Structure formats: structure tokens, C-alpha cells
Amino acid sequence: MSDSEATALSERARAALTATDSCRVPDDPDAYEGLRGPELDTYVTRFEVLLAEASAAGAPAVEQAERLRARLGLLAGVRWVLGGADEDRLRAVDLLDAARRCDALSPEERDTARKSLILVLVHRVKALPQASQTRFDVSTFGEYLRVGTPARYGGAGYVEDMQLLLQLAAETGADRRLPPHLQNLARILPVLAAGPAADPAAMTEAAELMLGQVDAYPAPLRRMISATLPFLRNPAVVPPSSASPPSSASPPSSASSPPDGPGPVDDPEYLREMLALLEATSPGVVDSDEVGDLLHRLSQDDAPLSSRMNAVMLNAAQALRTGDRRQLRTAMAQLKESAGELEEAGRADWLPIATSVLLTVAGMTGGSLQDMEAASQVLNALPPLPEGSAPDPMRTLADAMRLQMRVVAANESRDLALVDDLIAQMEGLRTGLDPATAWEAPAILTYHLGYAHLVRAGITRDREDMQKAVSHMETAWESLGMAGGTLESMRDVSSAPLRALSTMLGSDPEELRAGIRQTRAALERPDATVDFQVKTRTALAIGLDSLYLRTGDPAALDEAVAEA
């Protein structure tokens, strides 16, 4: 480039920069009176041409190119806020993020770029989809799932944009003025952005942080978070999906472009599988009109194996809640028909475990003792694990269920030696688990251990056994505080009777009152089992009766009689 050409470029660039010097990303688009429409488009095109020329000029025009690049980012941000084109948003975030850190720009220019970037990101967050319903269908669920999925895995890019916005807040000290749930997002979002490549322990911590602050979110999002995030703690309990997201260790970009082709969140089959799994574990997540259609679509002969296994789980869960044994028979038939495919897929372990669960459900929904005995036989026939191998959560839960059934039998026979042996087995099983990858298995095992000590206390009449029972059960329920769904409901139902036991050992009656309130709150949730209302009111009666015995409060006795 000749000196005259360089001078001409410099003058044209200076003129364009001067003409747009007062342009800013609007805070309120409705009140905005600056560049817009064809005039804005003309300036965007002009800066694109100037930037191309300055970039081609090389070293003599480096500083000028950076100013043009920053201004083009600002204009793209203005056009995105006014028009909403994703191409403008991605370009604005990319250019402004680079400009705020560019040493070639003055502090004032970097500050303008930073403020413009913040406004672009704030408008982006304001555009988050809003939902008024508290239950989900495939379409609504997909919309929310895209919000929480990184762009490189098919999401809408909100994860990366929120991450960058909170980073900017931290750089300016504004994060200290944010409410706690937004401060915690700064720790959660990097884990979500990593996707399947995230460290399991970090994923567990992120899930617990989100679940711990779930009340700070809008109602529809609360429900989805409560139902979904427990599975982030360990995906091994999820049937293998043909639409699993790809693994990648590459770092996320704050302006990630959409992936090539649809991601899992755009796959209706994947969304149906996830919805079925969530409804099976968290009753009431799915719109009632959608459940039948889900089962129908997932149960087709040509549906993937993972779809049909999710249908098995949902049919079993529905049977447990409604007492409709036809759904149980359907689940049994589906499982039997899929036995060969499970073995070919390397998931033969699912067959005996799922069969035992279905038989247990049969015994709980009007079946006979033979159903429970058959379930016990299936579990007892599970092959031993290879020496040195760690059990996955499904196998651990199966072993926990097997030991629990034997404790119940030992209670009926009053066999103290057997109870002690089973307690030792439970302790050994619990010790071998990795809390970061074991889902809720440690808590469930700890609860079963508490029940075993309660059985022992019934045989020995030993206060120490009673104390151990209460201690184990309290520890289990505390760690299940983030479980969500059915496990959360079962925890709350048990709260009043557990606090009643604790009161017998001398605890403060106020703790029992809190337990009664917790159990009463379970009545507001969808029923987890066909006899959920009866069990919950029985638990309330036990707690209220214990409160009367401890305090002499006649109102507690009246309430206990009403609940009984």
C-alpha cells in the first residue's frame, strides 16, 4: 500500500469512526434514537470494507484495524439488540470481547467495548424463554434444555453468555452486589460449559449448588432443575441413549457458533427418553396428557433399546403410583422381549435388576408375597462382581435392595446373628463406594443400615442400637436433601416418624414439630405410590402422637386422631 493509499484509508477510517462515535448499544430499545435500519446497515458494511483494507495493509494499520474491529462489534451489538439476528450477536460478542482486552486501544475505548459487551449479554439473558406452565411437554422441555446445554453440544449458547457476563461482573467488582444464587452461578456455569468432559466431582458439586438454591428460580425452572440435576451426579443410572452428546475436551467459546447438524436437544427421541426418565423419578414433571403419548412412542417395535427401557421404567413407576397392574404386565413383557438386545449392548446387568424392581412393585400394588419372594430370588442370584471391580450405582442399589429384603425377613424371624451379619455386609458395601460417582446409593445404603439397627433395637431393646438407627437415618436423609423427585418425597414422609424416634431419645420437641411440617409438605406433591396419601397421613399421626406424649399438647392429640 502506497503512502497516499494509506493516508486515504486513514482518513476514511477516521471519518467513519467520528460519524459513529456517539453510537452506543441501547439499554432500552424502545427509547433508542440512534442509528438504525438502512443507515445502520450502511455503516456496518462500510466498517467491514475498511476493516478488510486495514487488515490487508498489515503492520502500518494494526492499531487502526483494532479500532475498526471494536466499532464494528459495537454496531453489530446495536443491530442485534434492535433486530435479534443471531449472526449479529455472535459477531458482537466475539469482537467486543477481544476489544475489551486489546492493548492497542485506549483505556476509554476498552471501557466502551466492555460496557457494550455487558449490554449485549444482558439483553441476551433477558431473552431467556419464559414458561407459565409447571409441567412439560416435548417442545417446552426441549426449549429449556437448550438453555442449559453448551452451544457446542447443540444448546442455544446461554451457558457461555452467562458465564462471560458473570466474569465481567467479577472483573469490575459488581459480583459482590449480586444475590447469592447468581454468585453461585459463577461456580456452576464452567462445569455446565464443559458438558460431558466435566469432572464427576465438580459436576456433583455444581448439581448440589443449583439444587440448594432452587427456590430462587422461576417455578417452571425450579421443577426442571429439581428433576434433572440429580442425574448429573451420575449418568450410570440412565439407560444408554442412542443420542448421547459427544465428548470433547476443547474449551468453550463465549461466542460459540451452532454445531454442524442437530444436537441431542434437537432430537425428539432423545427428548422423549429424558422426559420419560424424569417422570419415572419425579412424578408430575410431564403434562398428564403427554404421558400416554410418551409411552406409546417409546414402546414402538422399531424404537431404540434405550427408548424401550425408559418405557419399562415409566410403566413401572406409573403402576406404582396408580396401582394399575396392566402397566406392570406391559413393562414385564417389554423387558422380556428386550433381553437379547440388552445382552448384545453389554447391559445384561439391567435385566435381573429391572426384573427384581418390577416384581417388588408387583408386591406393593396388590400382588402377593410370592412376588416379593421372586424379587428376592432374582437379586440373590446376581453373580458376584469380579474381584477388585467397583460396582456401578445400579448394581449397588440392587445389592442394597437385596440386603434390605433379608433384614425384613430377619426381623420376622428375630434372628439377631443374621441381622448383625447383614449390618456388616451393608457397612462393607457402603465403604467401597466413591461418593462422587455413586449417585444416591451411599444415602440409600445408610438409610437401610439405620433400618437394620432399628430392627436390632427391636430385638435387643438396646438404647445404643436405637441411637445408631436414628443417626444413620438422619445422615441419609440429610444427604438426600438434594435428591429431588420421589426420593425427596419419601424423605419428607419419613421425617415425622424419624423425629418421633429422636424425641424418644431426648431431642428437642421443636425438632419433631419441624419434622411434622416437613411430612405435611409432602401432601402437596404428586403421589409417589398408590398408597402415598395413607402412608403420609399415618406418618403424621405417629409424629403428632409422639408430640402429645412428649409435651401433653391436646391439640397435637386431636390432629393425630384426625390423621389416623
N, C-alpha and C positions, 0 to 999 in steps of 0.2 A: 504494500500500500504506500503510495507516494505521500509526501508531506501535505500536499493540497487535499488529497483524498482523506487523510487523517483529520485535517482541520475541518473539512466539510462534515465528516462523521461526528466529530466532537461537537460542532455547532448544532447539528440536527438532534443529537442526543440531549444536549443541554436545553434546547428549546422544548423537547418533549417532556423532559423532567420538570422544567419550570411550569409548563402548562398543566401538569398533573400534580404539582407539589402539594396542593391543598386537599387532594383526594384522600379519603380515609374509608376503611371498612365500616359500614354503618352499624351503629349499636341498635337503632330502631329502623328497620327497612321502610316502615310506613312514613316516617318523618324525614327520610333521606332526600336531599335536594341536589346531590352532586351528579357526576357523570352517570349516564345510564343509556340503555338501548343502543341504537346505531352509533352514537357518538362514542360510547364506551367501547364498542366492538372495534371501531376505527383505531382508537388508541391502543387497544390490545394488539391488533395487527401491526401497528407502527412499531411498538416495542419489540415484537417478535422479529421484525426485519432488522431493526437496529441492533438487537442482541446477536443475531446471526452474523452481522457485519463485524461487530466488535469482537466476537469470539474468533472469527477468521483472521482478524488483524493481529492476534497473538499478544505478546508481552506489552507493546505500547498502549494497548487499550484494556488491560486487565481490570484496572480499578473502575473504568467506565462500564465495562461489561457487568461487574458486580452490582453497580448502581442500577443498571437497566434490568438486571435479573431480579433485584429486590422490588423495583417498581412494578414489573410485570407480575410478580407474585401478589402484590397489593391489589392490582387491578383485577387479577383473576379471583381474588378473595371477594372483592366488591361484586363482581359478576355472579359469583356463586351464591352469595347472600341474597341477591336480587332475583336470580334465575333458577338456582338449585341444580345446575348441571354438575354431576359428579366429576367430570373431566376438569372443570374449573377448580373444584375443591381440592382434588389430588394435586393439581399443579400449584395452587396457592400454598398448601401445607408444605410441599417439598421445597419451593423457592423461599418462602418466608422462614422456614426452619433453618435453612442454610444461611440466609441473610442475617439472622439474629446472632450468628456465631462467626460472621465474616470479619476478619481483621482489616480488610481493605476499606470497610465502611466506617464512618464516624460513629462515636457513641450515640449521637442523636438518631442516626439512620438505623443503627442496630435496635435501638429502643422502639422506633416506629415499627420495624419489622416484627419485633416481639409482641407489641400491643396488637398489631394487625392479626398476627397468628392466633393470639388468645381469643380475639373476637370471632375469627373463623371457627375455631374449635368450640367456643361457647354456643354459637348458632348451630353447630353440628349436634351438640348434646341436646339442645332444645328441640331438635327434630326427632329425638327418640320416639319410637311408636308408642302411643298411648292406648291402653285397652281398658274398657269398663267392666268386662265380664270377669268372673273369678274362676271360670273353668275354661278349658282349652279344647279347640278342635285342631285338625292337622294344620290348617292355614295359620291360625293365630300362634300356635306353638312354633311353627317354622319361623315366623316373624320375630318372636322373642329369642329363639335360638340363634338366629343370625346376628342379633345384637351382641350376644355374649361369646361369639366364635371369632377368633382372629381372621383377618382378611385372607391370609394365605391358606386357610382351611375352608374357605367358602363363606366366611362371615361378611358383615357389612362394613367392617373397619372401625366400629365404635370402640372396640377394646384398645386399639392403637391410639386413636384420637384422645380418648380419656386419659390414657397413660401419659401422653405428651402434655395434655392440659395440666395434669397434676404435677408433672415435672416442672413446668413453667411456674406454677404456683409456689413450688418449693424453692426455686431459684430466686424468687422475689420476696420470700418470707410470708407470702399470703396464705400458705398452707396452714399456718398456726391459727388462722381465724376460721378454718373450715370445721364443720361439725365432725365428731369422731368417726362416723361411718364413711365420710369422704376421705378422711385421713387414712383410714384402714385400706381404702381402695388403692392407695399408692403401693401397698404391700401385696394386694391381691392381683392387680392387673398384670404385672410382669409374669406371674405364674400362668394366668389365663392366656397371655400372648404367646407363651412358649408352647401351648397346646399339648399334644401327646408327648413332646420331648421334655415336659416339666418333670422335675424331681418328685418322686412319690411323696416324700416327707413334706416338701414345700406345697404340693397340691393339697395334702391333708390340712396343713396349717391355713391355707387360703380358704378352703371349704369351711373350716370351723370359724374363721373370721367373718365370712359372709353370713353363715347361719346364725352366728352370735349377734349380728346387728340387723337381722332380717326385718324387724319391726320398723326400721327406718325407711323401708322401701314401699312403693305403692302396692295396694292389695294384690293385683294380678301378679306382679313380680315377686311378691313375698311367697305366694303359693308355688310359683315355678321354682324359685330358689330352694325352698324347703324340700320340694320333691326331688329336684335334680342333683343338687350338690353332694348329697351323701354318696352318690355313685362315683364322684370324682375321687373319693378317698380310696377306692379300689375298684377298677373296672372288671376284675375277675369274676364278680357275681353276675355280670351281664352276659347273656348268650352271645356267642361270636356273631358279629354282624358283617354282612357282605359289603356294607357301606362304611366300614371303619375309616376314619380320617388317616391320611398318610403321615408317617413320622418324618420329622425334619429338624435338624439342629441349627439351621440358619437363623440369625437374629431377625426379629420382625422389623418392618419399616413403619414409621409413623404415617406414611402415605402409601401403604401397600395397594397395589392395583388388584382388581378382582382376579381370581385364579383362572387358568385356562379350563373352560368347561365347568359344569355344575359341581359344587362340593356336596358333602353329605347332607348339609342343612337344606339343600335344594332337592334332595331325593325323597319323594313321598314314601317310599318303602322304609327308608331309614327313620323318617319322622313317625310313621305308624308304629314301628318297633319300639322307639323310645317312649311314645305315648302309652303303649300297652304296658311297658315295664313300669312306668311311673304310676299308672292307675292300679297296677297289681300291688304296688308297695305303698301308695298314698291314695287311698280311696277318695274319690270326688275331684281329682285333678282334671279328669276328662269330662267334657259335656256328656250328660247321660244319653243323649240321642246319638252320640258318636261311638259309644262303647260297642254296640251291636255291629256297626259297620266296620269297626276296627277288627273285631273277632272274625267277621266274615272274610275280610280281605287278607288277613294274616293266615287264615286257615286253608287257603286255596291249595290244591294239589301241586301247582307249579310255583308256589311261593317258596322263597329261600328257607333253608333249615332254621336259620335264626328267627325268621318271622313265625314259623310254626311253633318254635319253642317258647317264644313270647306269648303266643296264643294259649299254650298249655298253662303258663304261669297266670295269665289273666283269667282263664276259665276257672282255675283252681281258686284264685282269690275271690272271684265273683261267687263261686259256690260256698266259700267260707262265710261270705257276708250275707248271702241271701238264703242259704240252705237249699238251693236248687241243685239237686244231685244229678240232674241231666247234664249240667255243665261239667260236673266231675267225671261223669262217664265219657263225655266228649274229650276231656283232657287226657284221660287214660288211653283212649283209642288213638289220639294223636301221638302220644308218647310211644305207644307200641309200634305204630306204623313208621316211626322215625328212628327206631332202634338201630337199624343197619347204617343209616346215614350218620348217626352220632358216632358210631364206631369208626367209620371212614374219616370223619372230620377230626378224629383224635379226641373226642369229648365223650367217650363211653362212660366216663365217671358221672355224667349228668343223669344217666338212665336210672341207676339204683337210688340215687339221691332224690331225684324228682319223683320217682315211684313211691318212695317212703313218705314224702311230703303229701302226695295225693292220698295215700292210704290213711295218713294221720288226719287230713281234712275230712275224709270219709267218716272216720270215727267221731269227729267233732260235729258232724252235720246229720245226725240221725242214723249213723251206721251202727255197727256192733263192736264188741270187744275184739272180735276176730280181725277187724280192720286194723286196730292198733297193734294186735299181736303180729299181723302180717308185716306192718311197717317196721316193727322191731326186728323181725327176722331178716328183712331186707338189709337193714342197717348193720345188724350183727354179721351179715355175710360179706360186708365190704372187705376187699382184700387189704392186707396191711400195706402201709406205704413203704417204698424202698428205703433201706437204711440210709440215714443222712439227708433225706429229702424233706423239704419243708412243705407242709400241707397248704393248699390254697384255701381261700375263705369258704368256698362251698363244701369242701371235704371237712374242714374244721367244724362248720355248723352241723354237718351230718353226724360227726362224732359227738358233738355236744348234745344233739337230739337223742342219739343212742344212749349216752350215759344218763341223760335226764330220765328216759323211759325206765332204765334199770333202777334209778333212785326211787321212782314211784313204786316199782314192784318191791323194792327192799323195804319201803315204808309199810306196805301192806303185810309183808312177812315179818316185820320188826327185826330184820337181820342186821345187827349192828356191825358185824365184821364186814359184811358186804358194803354197807354204807361207807365205812372207813376206806375200803379198797377203791370205791368209786370216787371218793373225795381225792384220794391220791392220784388217780388217773386224770381227774379234771385239772388238778394242780399241774401235773406234768404236761398236759395238752396246752394249758394256758401259758406256761413258761416258754414253750417252744415257738410262740408267735411273735412276729415282727409287728409292733403296733402301727407302723407307718403303712403297711400293706395288707393288713388283716381285716379291713372293713370294720364291722361292728362285732366280729367274732370274740375278741377279748372281753367286751362288756357282757355279751350274752353268756359266755362261759362263766364269768364272775357271778352273774345272777344265778345260774344253775348251781354254782358252788355254794352260794348263800342258801338256796333251797335245800341242798343236801345237808348243810349244817342245821337247818331248821328241822329237817327230818331226824337228824341225830339228836337234837334237843328234845324232840318229842319222845324219843326212846330213853334218853339218859336223864331227862329233867335237869340238865346241867345249864346253869345260867351262862357259863362261858360259851357254850355252843350257841345259845340264843344271841349273845353279843356278836359272835362271829357271823351268824346268819344276817343280822341287821347290817353289820359293817360291810359285808360283801355286796348285799343288795343295794345299799346306799351308794357304794362306789360304782356299781354297774349302772344305776340309773343316772348318776351324775355324768358319767362318761357318755351316756346315750342322750344327753341333753341336746345334742346337735343331730340326732339321727333323723328326725322328720318322719312323716307318714305314720304307718301302722306301729312302728316301734315307739314313736313318741306317744301315741295314744295308749299303748299298753303300759308304758312307764307311768303315765299320769293316772291311769286306772289303779295301778298298784300303790300309788303314793299314800292314800289314806290308810290302808291296812298296814303298810310298812311303817308309817309314822305311829300307828297304834302299837306295833311291836316295840318301837323305840320308846314310846311313852311308858310301856310296862317296865322298861329298864331304867326309867327315871328321867327321861328327857323332858324339856320344857313343853307344856301343853300348847304353847303358841306354834311350835313346830307341827303339831298334829293339826291345828287349825289351818295352817298353810297347806298341809297335805290334803286336807278335805277340800279346800278351794281348788287345788290342782286337779283332784279327781273330778270335781264338779265341772271343771272347764272341759273335760273330755266329752261330756254330753253334747257339747256344741259342735263336735266334729262328726264327719261321716262315720257310720258304724264300721268297725274293723272286722267284726264277726257277727253271725246271725243272732247271738245272744249278748251282744255288746252292751245294750241298754240294761239288761238284767244284771250282768256282771258289774257294771259300773255302779248301779244303784245298791247292789249288795256291798260293794267296797265302801260306798258312802255310809251305809248303815253300820258297818264294822267300825269305821273311823269315828262316827258320831256316838256310837255306844261307848267306845273307849274314852271319848272325851267326857261323856257323862260320868263314867266310873271314876275318872281322874279328878274332875272339877265339881261334880254334883250339879252341873248346869241343867235344869229341867228342859230348857229349850233344845239342847242337844239331844235329849232322850226323845222329845216329840218329833224332831226331824228324823231320828233313827227309825222310829216306828213308821213314819210316813214313807221312808225309802225302802223299808223291808218288804 
